[in-house]
Every structure is written in C-alpha cells, then in structure tokens.
Amino acid sequence: MQNYSLKESVIKFYDDRIRKIQTAFQSSENITESTHLIFANVQNSLNSLKKEREALNSKLSEAVAKNGSLRKKDYNLMMRDVLHLFNEKELDTETQFFYFIEELKEATQSLKNRLLDIKDVNYQQSSEKITIIKQQVSQITELQGSKKEKVIKSFTDFQQMHKRVVLNLEDLLKKGDDIQVKDIKFIKKKIIREIN
C-alpha cells in the first residue's frame, strides 16, 4: 500500500510538473502568435494605404497633364518631396512595429529556453523556476501590452495623417480640369505641414 502511495506521489509530481511547464510554454506560444498577427495586420494596412496614395497621386498627375496645366513629369517632380516625407513617416511607423515584434520574439525565445532548462533540475528547483517563469510571462505580457499601445498609437496617428492627406488630394482632384499649378503648390504646402 505504501509503495502504491509513493508511486502515485511520484506520478502526481511529474504530472504537475509537466502541466506547469505546458502552461508556461503555451503562454510563450500565445505571445509569439499575437505578435505575428499584429505584424501581419500592420503590413497589410500599410500596403493598402500606400496603394491608395499611389493611385490617387497617379490620378492627379493624369488630371493636370490632361488639362495642360502641368506635365506628368513636372507634377511628379513637384510632389516628390511630399511623397518622400510620407514614405519616411511610413517607414518610421513600420520600423517601430518591427522592433516591437523583435523584442517580443527575443523575450519569448528566452522564456522557452528557460522552460527547457527546467527538465534538468530537481523538484524544489523546478518549482522555484516555474514560479519565476510565471512571473516573467506576466511581466512580458504587461510589457507587451504597454509597448503595443504605444506602437498602435504610432500606427493610428499615421493612419489619421494619411486620411487627412488623402482628403486634401481628393478635394484637389474634384476640381477636375480646373486644377492649376497654384492649387497643387497650395496643397503641397498644406500636406507638408500635415506630415511634419
């Protein structure tokens, strides 16, 4: 009877240990999965915004060339600074997301490595390490939340700026054949102020 109880205790010990490790490992996997989803969504959104911006710019270029107020080449030269500034802002937003994702990947990998180290320690040490790892998962999750908010704000600010710029360009495009060089210069200055 005592052997059976000892055997059950040993089995229970390893079952508990495995369950704790699985829980911690799953938490690290959840962190990795959420970061991949965030990055993919940001990439898709930025690509969509860029396509919208390029299409609108192309329409404006054609409109001014059609009405004879400016050649496409001259329009593109005139708007080059605006597009360059916009691309820099977009790259900055994307870079912030990239660094955010990389930091989370590193933290998650470190966590996984610590989990794998648990298999080579005794019960007392593994319980202590599991407690520490749970605290780290909690800290990583909290850090992820605060950094995610900051990065999302950066992206949201970029989206809002993009929306205002697009509205300005659409308003200009509505003039159709009446678009003049002075209109483009005015909008260019307005957009540069908006971007900066």
C-alpha positions in Angstrom: 0.0 0.0 0.0 2.8 2.4 0.9 4.6 1.6 -2.4 1.4 2.4 -4.3 1.1 5.8 -2.5 4.8 6.6 -3.2 4.3 5.6 -6.8 1.2 7.8 -7.0 3.1 10.7 -5.4 5.9 10.4 -8.0 3.4 10.2 -10.8 1.5 13.2 -9.5 4.7 15.1 -9.0 5.7 14.6 -12.7 2.2 15.2 -13.9 2.1 18.5 -12.1 5.5 19.5 -13.3 4.6 18.7 -16.9 1.3 20.6 -16.6 3.1 23.7 -15.2 5.7 23.6 -18.0 3.0 23.1 -20.6 1.0 26.1 -19.3 4.1 28.3 -19.3 5.1 27.1 -22.7 1.6 27.8 -24.1 1.8 31.3 -22.7 5.0 31.9 -24.6 3.4 30.5 -27.7 0.4 32.8 -27.3 2.8 35.8 -27.1 4.5 34.7 -30.3 1.3 34.1 -32.1 -0.2 37.5 -31.2 2.9 39.4 -32.3 2.8 37.6 -35.7 -0.8 38.6 -36.2 -0.2 42.2 -35.2 2.8 42.5 -37.6 0.8 40.9 -40.5 -2.1 43.3 -39.9 0.2 46.3 -39.8 2.0 45.2 -43.0 -1.3 44.7 -44.8 -2.7 48.1 -43.7 0.5 50.0 -44.7 0.5 48.3 -48.1 -3.2 49.2 -48.6 -2.6 52.8 -47.6 0.4 53.1 -49.9 -1.6 51.7 -52.8 -4.4 54.1 -52.1 -1.9 57.0 -52.0 -0.2 56.0 -55.2 -3.4 55.6 -57.1 -4.6 59.0 -56.0 -1.3 60.6 -56.9 -1.4 58.9 -60.3 -5.0 60.3 -60.9 -3.8 63.8 -60.0 -0.8 63.5 -62.3 -3.1 62.5 -65.2 -5.6 65.2 -64.4 -3.1 68.0 -64.5 -1.5 66.6 -67.6 -4.9 66.2 -69.3 -5.9 69.8 -68.6 -2.5 71.1 -69.8 -1.6 72.9 -66.6 1.4 70.7 -65.9 3.2 67.7 -67.5 3.2 64.4 -65.5 6.9 64.7 -65.2 6.7 68.2 -63.7 3.9 67.2 -61.4 5.9 64.2 -60.1 9.0 66.4 -59.5 6.8 68.9 -57.7 5.3 66.2 -55.4 8.5 64.2 -54.9 9.3 65.9 -51.6 5.8 65.2 -50.3 6.0 61.5 -51.3 9.5 61.2 -49.8 8.3 62.7 -46.5 5.3 60.4 -46.5 7.4 57.3 -47.2 9.8 58.3 -44.3 6.8 58.5 -41.9 5.6 55.2 -43.2 9.0 53.6 -42.8 9.3 55.0 -39.2 5.9 53.5 -38.3 6.9 50.2 -39.8 10.3 50.2 -38.1 8.7 50.8 -34.7 6.5 47.7 -35.3 9.4 45.7 -36.4 11.4 46.5 -33.3 8.4 45.8 -31.1 8.0 42.3 -32.7 11.7 41.5 -32.5 11.8 42.4 -28.8 8.9 40.1 -28.2 10.4 37.3 -30.2 13.6 37.6 -28.1 11.7 37.6 -24.8 9.6 34.6 -25.9 12.7 32.6 -27.1 14.4 33.4 -23.8 11.3 32.2 -21.9 11.2 29.0 -24.0 14.9 28.3 -23.3 14.3 28.7 -19.5 11.4 26.3 -19.7 13.6 23.7 -21.4 16.2 24.1 -18.7 13.7 23.0 -16.1 13.8 19.4 -17.2 17.3 19.0 -15.7 16.6 20.2 -12.2 15.1 18.6 -9.1 11.6 19.3 -7.8 12.5 22.1 -5.5 14.4 23.9 -8.1 11.8 23.3 -10.8 9.0 24.7 -8.6 11.1 27.9 -8.0 12.0 28.2 -11.7 8.4 27.7 -12.7 7.3 30.4 -10.3 9.9 32.7 -11.7 8.9 31.9 -15.3 5.2 32.5 -14.5 6.2 36.0 -13.2 8.3 36.6 -16.3 5.3 35.6 -18.5 3.2 38.1 -16.6 5.8 40.8 -17.0 6.3 40.1 -20.7 2.5 40.2 -21.2 2.3 43.5 -19.3 5.3 44.9 -21.2 3.8 43.7 -24.5 0.6 45.5 -23.6 2.2 48.8 -22.9 4.5 48.7 -25.8 1.7 47.5 -28.1 -0.4 50.5 -27.1 2.5 52.9 -27.9 3.1 51.2 -31.3 -0.6 51.1 -32.1 -0.8 54.8 -31.3 2.0 55.5 -33.7 0.2 53.5 -36.4 -3.1 55.1 -35.7 -1.5 58.6 -35.9 0.0 57.6 -39.3 -3.4 56.4 -40.5 -5.1 59.6 -39.4 -2.4 61.7 -41.1 -2.8 59.6 -44.2 -6.5 60.1 -44.2 -6.2 63.9 -43.9 -3.7 64.0 -46.8 -5.8 61.8 -49.0 -8.8 64.0 -48.3 -6.8 67.0 -49.4 -5.7 65.3 -52.6 -9.3 64.1 -53.3 -10.6 67.6 -52.9 -8.0 68.8 -55.3 -8.9 66.0 -57.7 -12.6 67.1 -57.6 -11.6 70.3 -59.4 -11.1 68.2 -62.5 -10.0 70.3 -65.4 -9.8 73.4 -63.3 -6.7 72.2 -61.3 -4.0 74.8 -61.6 -0.3 74.8 -60.6 -1.1 77.2 -57.7 -3.7 74.7 -56.4 -1.0 72.0 -56.4 1.5 74.3 -54.7 -1.1 75.2 -52.0 -2.0 71.5 -51.3 1.7 70.6 -51.3 2.4 73.1 -48.6 -0.6 72.0 -46.6 0.4 68.4 -46.9 4.0 69.1 -45.8 2.7 70.9 -42.7 0.4 67.9 -42.1 3.3 65.4 -42.3 5.7 67.4 -40.2 
